[in-house]
Amino acid sequence: MTFEWPYALSLALLAPLLVAFYLLMLRRRRRFAVRYASLLLVREALPKRTRWRRWVPFALLLLSLLSLGVAAARPQAVVMVPTSRTTIILALDVSRSMCSTDVAPNRLAVAQEVARTFVADQPQGTRIGIVAFSGGAQLLVPPTTDRQALIEAIDGLKAGRGTAIGTALLRSVDAIASVNPNVPRIDDLGLASLPALPQGAYEPDIVVLLTDGATTQGVAPLRAAQEAADRHLRVYSVGFGTTTPAPLSCSRAQLGSDAFGGQFGGPGSGRNGADGPPRSILRIDERTLQSIADLTGGTYHRAEDAEQLVGVFRDLPKEFVLQKRHVEISFGFAAAGALLALAAMTLSLAWNRSA
């Protein structure tokens, strides 16, 4: 145990001073008693009470002073607390098909809501990063514990054209490499020194890949997945959406310039960015998503509504380590001191009244 204000322990010296004062008063009482001709008369005059009742309130008061003195010094105990050491990269598909209304109000809105809840529910110490991808991939937020920055990035997702799953995986691997020294960065798909881990062992960091389609451009997904597997990083892939054709309809906030080139909507186009009400038919490349998960040691999940998507995110793995942390425990000593003082006063009043 350590103390934030060790000099305050000097207050605990009041206890031995009080003991000395109490013994001095007892001695003076005995000297006064011998002046009487008969000690028997003195004993008859004194209240009838046992000797231990005289000492109990005093002992409790001493313990109270000691406890309050320790509390004033702000003691800190070193405790072992579980802390998450997992970094999670959310690779979120923001392609045009995410505006499909087969999942109300649309797939992108549901994915945003679930992602916000997921971020808010993560244990303290979990670092989260966000990669958004359509025709390209961009790291919107590097791995961080700043929940507000993550939620603002999720709220600001915009729909774009194309789907580049492989590129998103590479961006996710590099994002993890920026905070995990055991994971080398990717340089033109070339490997640097790979981490030496036992067969079947993985880094605690994971990539969560959510998409509702198939790759249309960029790096081949399985080639990118191999880069993640070589670095012992697991990818948990999620295919999101139903097989029911539905119109594309994004809110004004979800529309705008495609960050990776092109426009979603424009002059002469309707709210859906096309002439007439385009309809989306699910074309999730489940075989590729399953292969990505198998290759990297993760799992593939299918979600057709918000409830299933919440379940997928809730079941993602977490890895905790025990870390030493200094926790102030002055409140406990202060509370004990107050209770002891109250007990001393109560017993003293009660026993003196009965005497």
C-alpha positions, -999 to 999 in steps of 0.1 A, spaced: 0 0 0 13 35 -9 2 70 2 -6 100 -19 0 124 11 23 104 35 29 134 57 -7 133 67 1 101 86 14 124 114 -23 128 124 -22 92 135 2 103 162 -28 117 180 -37 81 191 -6 75 212 -9 110 226 -44 103 236 -33 70 253 -7 89 273 -32 115 283 -57 89 294 -31 70 315 -21 103 331 -57 110 341 -61 76 356 -29 81 376 -42 114 389 -74 98 399 -56 71 419 -36 98 437 -67 117 446 -84 85 459 -57 78 485 -65 110 503 -96 94 517 -94 76 550 -110 45 537 -108 32 501 -139 12 508 -159 44 510 -145 54 476 -154 21 460 -189 24 474 -193 58 459 -181 48 424 -207 36 398 -210 -1 396 -196 -12 363 -171 -37 350 -135 -26 342 -137 -36 305 -166 -13 299 -143 16 309 -118 6 282 -139 -4 252 -151 31 242 -116 44 246 -102 16 225 -127 23 198 -119 60 198 -82 51 194 -89 29 164 -111 56 149 -83 82 151 -59 57 136 -82 50 107 -90 86 100 -53 94 101 -46 68 75 -75 80 54 -61 116 54 -29 102 39 -50 90 8 -38 53 8 -37 35 -26 -37 -2 -30 -23 -20 -60 -49 -43 -75 -51 -66 -105 -79 -56 -128 -89 -71 -162 -82 -49 -191 -91 -55 -227 -60 -57 -250 -80 -63 -282 -79 -39 -311 -110 -42 -333 -112 -28 -368 -147 -23 -381 -145 -25 -419 -179 -13 -430 -193 -15 -465 -208 18 -477 -215 8 -513 -247 19 -530 -265 -13 -523 -263 -5 -485 -292 19 -493 -315 -11 -498 -347 -8 -477 -352 -45 -473 -339 -39 -437 -358 -8 -425 -351 20 -428 -321 8 -449 -291 -14 -445 -267 14 -439 -288 30 -412 -291 -3 -393 -254 -10 -396 -247 25 -383 -270 20 -353 -255 -14 -344 -220 -1 -348 -227 28 -325 -241 4 -298 -211 -19 -303 -186 9 -297 -204 22 -266 -206 -13 -250 -169 -22 -254 -149 -26 -222 -125 2 -212 -92 -2 -229 -105 -17 -261 -92 2 -291 -115 4 -321 -107 17 -356 -131 23 -386 -125 15 -422 -152 25 -447 -151 10 -482 -170 12 -515 -150 15 -547 -119 21 -524 -111 19 -487 -103 46 -463 -92 45 -426 -116 70 -411 -105 66 -375 -72 49 -364 -75 25 -335 -85 46 -305 -104 45 -272 -120 78 -280 -157 67 -282 -169 101 -293 -146 102 -323 -157 68 -333 -194 75 -331 -190 108 -350 -173 88 -378 -201 63 -379 -227 90 -381 -208 106 -410 -207 75 -433 -216 83 -469 -227 58 -496 -205 54 -526 -201 33 -558 -183 -1 -561 -172 -27 -535 -135 -33 -527 -134 -59 -500 -98 -69 -505 -86 -33 -503 -106 -28 -471 -88 -58 -455 -54 -44 -464 -63 -11 -448 -75 -29 -417 -43 -49 -414 -22 -17 -417 -44 0 -390 -37 -28 -366 0 -27 -375 1 9 -364 -6 0 -328 7 -36 -326 45 -39 -330 41 -76 -336 22 -70 -368 42 -58 -398 27 -33 -422 19 -43 -458 41 -28 -485 28 -36 -520 15 -69 -506 50 -79 -496 57 -94 -461 83 -81 -437 93 -101 -407 62 -121 -398 53 -127 -362 65 -159 -347 35 -175 -330 27 -212 -324 5 -230 -349 -31 -220 -343 -22 -190 -322 -35 -155 -331 -29 -119 -322 -56 -105 -299 -66 -80 -326 -94 -88 -351 -111 -74 -382 -149 -73 -385 -158 -71 -422 -194 -62 -429 -206 -62 -465 -238 -68 -484 -222 -76 -518 -193 -89 -537 -160 -74 -548 -162 -54 -580 -127 -38 -580 -94 -36 -561 -73 -63 -546 -86 -99 -547 -102 -106 -513 -85 -139 -507 -51 -125 -515 -57 -98 -489 -70 -124 -465 -38 -143 -468 -19 -112 -457 -40 -111 -426 -36 -148 -420 2 -146 -424 2 -120 -396 -20 -142 -374 -50 -118 -376 -85 -132 -376 -112 -118 -398 -149 -121 -388 -169 -116 -420 -206 -107 -419 -230 -109 -449 -258 -84 -442 -292 -82 -460 -321 -103 -472 -328 -119 -505 -359 -98 -510 -356 -71 -537 -362 -37 -523 -358 0 -535 -326 19 -528 -333 49 -505 -307 67 -485 -313 97 -463 -299 130 -472 -272 126 -446 -261 92 -461 -259 107 -497 -232 129 -510 -200 128 -529 -183 94 -530 -151 98 -510 -134 73 -534 -145 90 -566 -178 95 -584 -212 107 -573 -241 89 -557 -270 108 -571 -267 139 -592 -285 162 -617 -315 144 -633 -315 116 -608 -342 109 -583 -337 106 -545 -322 71 -551 -295 84 -575 -312 69 -606 -341 73 -629 -370 55 -613 -369 34 -581 -340 10 -585 -343 -22 -566 -315 -41 -548 -312 -79 -550 -288 -95 -526 -257 -108 -542 -235 -115 -512 -205 -135 -521 -209 -159 -492 -184 -184 -506 -156 -157 -505 -167 -144 -471 -166 -179 -457 -132 -185 -473 -118 -153 -458 -130 -164 -423 -117 -200 -427 -83 -188 -440 -77 -163 -411 -92 -184 -383 -123 -163 -379 -159 -171 -386 -185 -161 -411 -220 -149 -400 -252 -142 -419 -275 -114 -407 -308 -105 -423 -321 -80 -398 -310 -57 -370 -315 -83 -342 -293 -109 -359 -266 -82 -366 -266 -72 -329 -261 -109 -320 -232 -112 -344 -214 -82 -329 -222 -93 -293 -205 -126 -298 -173 -113 -311 -142 -125 -291 -126 -104 -265 -92 -109 -248 -84 -96 -214 -52 -93 -195 -46 -85 -158 -29 -52 -152 -17 -36 -120 -37 -5 -111 -34 19 -82 -68 24 -66 -74 49 -38 -90 33 -8 -92 63 16 -130 62 16 -129 28 33 -106 40 61 -127 72 65 -159 53 67 -144 29 92 -131 57 113 -165 74 114 -183 42 124 -158 35 152 -161 70 166 -199 67 165 -197 33 183 -174 47 209 -197 76 217 -228 54 217 -213 28 241 -199 55 264 -232 73 267 -252 41 271 -230 25 298 -225 58 318 -263 62 318 -269 27 331 -243 32 357 
